[in-house]
Amino acid sequence: MAKGTGSGESWGTRIGVILAVMGSAVGLGNFLRFPGKAAQYEGGAFMIPYFIALLVLGIPLAWAEWGMGRYGGVRGHNSTPGIYRTIWRNRAAPYFGVIGMLVPVVIYMYYVFIEAWCLSYAYYTATGALSLGNDSQAYIGFFKNFIGMEADGFLLGNGGVSPAVIALVLCFVLNFILIYRGLSKGIERFCLFAMPLLILCALVVLGRVLTLGTPDPSKPELNVLNGLGFMWNPKTEDGSFLKSLMNGQMWLEATGQIFFSLSVGFGIIITYASYLKKDDDVALSSLTSNAGNEFCEVALGGLITIPAAFIFLGAAGVAGRGTFDLGFMVLPQVFESMPGGRFVGTLFFFLLFLAAVTSSLSMLQPAIALLEEGLGLGRRASVAMLGFITMVGSFFVVYFSKNLMALDTMDFWVGTFCIFVLATFQTILFGWGLGIDKGMEEINRGASIRVPRLVGYVLKYVAPVYLSIVFIVWLYQQATAEKGNYFKALAEDRVAQMTVGFIILVAVLFMLLIAQSVKRWNKQEQLQSEAKS
């Protein structure tokens, strides 16, 4: 594949870029968040809004990001501010890229901490440190102590460096070594190795779960078939499938899951696609990476997590569990009860770790692209600068660990709110800025499959309305919620206020970097114009 004109980097192979994009999407959400949401919201009924969101938003938005990314890349830009500037020739355009920088960088700050949990739990499971018997409170207490959930500063001032911090440092070093090695030698090479290994581990774990049968003959109802039924069958009091579809919150959660699942609205795909050359396929590549991600989420994640937990703990032990509860409190107990559970549990947490690394790597590249092309920094300086910024943010998350308030606040305002905003903006940018004619021409240039023109109309008219309605309803429900109200927390909680203040500081920093980049781009264009004349 030919080089882009921005940084001089390029993908080495077509399968490499597909696996890299797939790796950015396949993460903790596939194996923990998705099955948890599906079980919480009426089992199989959840899949209706999930697949509607996939078809109306996910796949079209992914095509749009691939197309816009390549469009900007062949014109010399790999960062979202630069790409937006090439599509929408307006002075304000590059500054919308602040969100495209903010989302992946801030999410990385707390995501790498969760990545460290996965690595640690793989180690603890392998060594038997998580063999805590059948007392569920023991697993809850272990997790809360491990992440410092009882008090702020617990992980940094408890008579020494905690194992969680040591694991965080190891993950941080691994991520930045790989990102320093560059696009092809770092990200692509790691994903070519990690993604097949991840899927292999998942298939081994899945094989064990599906052959569990009925482990406890005294409880014949707790079997693998009923576990799958709990995951997939619609469950309502009166048996009405349509009634379960009237749950508005379920539609919101399904839409949000698609964003997390496919990495749309993160500013990642558009950056990755910018390193393609003009006639490289984006239509089939996008669809292939989406299909691979859905396989990992629906066929693997959906068939492993909930059925395994149901078989040993029953419906009461699974229903209503959050992502962290399910992954780090419930499943360790399940693996302890399972024949061969130590081996299976180690594989499971190791595959979570691999999935987390492929995702966290992708979160660093958008900012690296801006620092390289916008400020003209070399790889070493860009990595060092981004490393310092993200290290400060991760330290902030680790220090304010009580009830995970800093992590939760970042996840809400950046990992949810800003993603909705960015996805909506990029949909409008494609449909109205680039336009249906030029946009669909870009997607279909060099394509191995033909994307129908209908997709352009969906992106221009349907997707923005769909997103706006979901976003407004979601904001209203959040603002009026009795529990988990982040607006109320922002007004009352000091840590929430400090976290939002930190997010604003990072946004201002990127705003200044973009302003400097715009000056540099304008100067380059002026010199090129003078040279031509």
Phi, psi and omega in degrees: 000139182287159181282147169284169184263000182281289184255350183089359179272163179201163173282146181278323183219161178292318179295331179296314180290324178296315180291328178293315178293319177298321179295325178295330182273319181286117182203205183297331180297330181290318189260346180236306186293314182299306180297327178296315179293320181296321179288323182291321185254072167064030174057239185298336179297331179299331185290339179294301177295332179297310182286330175296315178296324178298315184284321185275325184247306190300299183295313177299318179295322178296317176301317180298317181292320176299314181295313180294324179297312179295322178302315179287325183296317181288349177256015170097011183233134177246351181259154180300319178300318180292319180294316178300323182293326179286331182277316183242101184282073180224144183299334182278342188307308183297335183285342170293340177292349175304317180293323178294337174273317186296315185301302183293323183291313181291321177299321178302323184303324178258335181295323180293333175292317177294324176303320178294326176299316182298315178299315181296317181291329173297317179293314181296323179292317181295324183271354180088003181294340179262012176277085188250017177080206185255009179275109183298330180294331179294320179289323177296314180296321179299313182296313181298321178290322182297320183263003178069039187285345185277333184204145175295141179079001184300319184285344184247353183220039183247043177080021179150174180282129183283156177302326180297321180290321177299315178296322178298316179298317179299316179294320179299313181297315179301313181299316185280336171295315181293318181290330177292326181290346173101183187293306186280313183280340181256284185297308185296314182297320179294317181292326177298330178271315190285320185295312176298321179295319178300312181295321178298314178300317181296321179294323177296313179297317179298317179301320179292319181296316184288346179256014180288331180063237178237089185301324182248102181301337180285348178232073186297339180288341179269082180229172187295325180294318177291330176295317176293323178295322178298326181283321193250335184278137175293134184235111175226159185298319182260007178076011183275118179291321182294325180298321181294335180280354180276358180282103182297323180298326179297321179294322178295314181294322180296319178295315178299322179296322178297319178301310179296321186294317185260358182063026175278144182082010180260345186079012184266308183300318182298327177287313179302317183292339182290346180268008175273161174267174192305318186255013174291141179295135172241336184293304181288325179299316178297314182296323180294315179295323177295317180296319178297319178295317180294327175298314180296324184279306187278312185281328181260298181301319182290336183260353182260300197293300185293311179303319180297315180293322181296318185301322185260335185243347181079177183298323182295332181276353184246316188302135174077006181285139175278174183301311182290321177301311183296314187284321190244357176241317183278308186297322176302322177293322178297313180296327178294327181275344187274135172301128184072020187294329181295316179294314181296317179296320178298315178299318183297311181289332176291320178292328173297320179296314178299316179298320180293321181294315180298330178283314183294326176301317182295333181288340182273330187297321180302318179289322176301318180300317180294316182296324181284310185274330183276318181257350180074022180283151174283174183299316183297315181293321179296315180295319180295317181294314179293324178300319179294315181299311183288329178295318177299316180296318179294321176300320178300314180295317181294320182291313181270066186267352182299122182055017180054036186296314180296316180298312181298319182293317176299318183295323180288305188286328180256311184286352177231299184301305184293329178295317176300315181297313182294318179298318179295316179299315183292329175295315179294320180299318179290310186288324186248332179277303177284322179092153183297314183299305182292322182295313180290327175297320179294315180297322185272355178292122179069014187285142175278342173228159181261120177276124183296149181299336178305327180300322178298319179291324176298316180292325184279321188247314188281309186301314179299321179292314178303310181298317182296316179296312180299317183295315182294315179297318179297317178297318180297314181295324179292317183292333182257004183289144177281321180246149178064032181272104184284338175292318178293319179298322180295328180280336189242332188263128183295317181294321177298319179295317179295322180295314177296322176299319178295317178301318179296320178299317178296320178296318178296319178301313179293327177299317179293319179295321179292320178300318178293322179295319179299318177300317181293317179295319179297320180294318179298318180294323178294317179295320178295321179294318179294323180294323180290325182278000000 
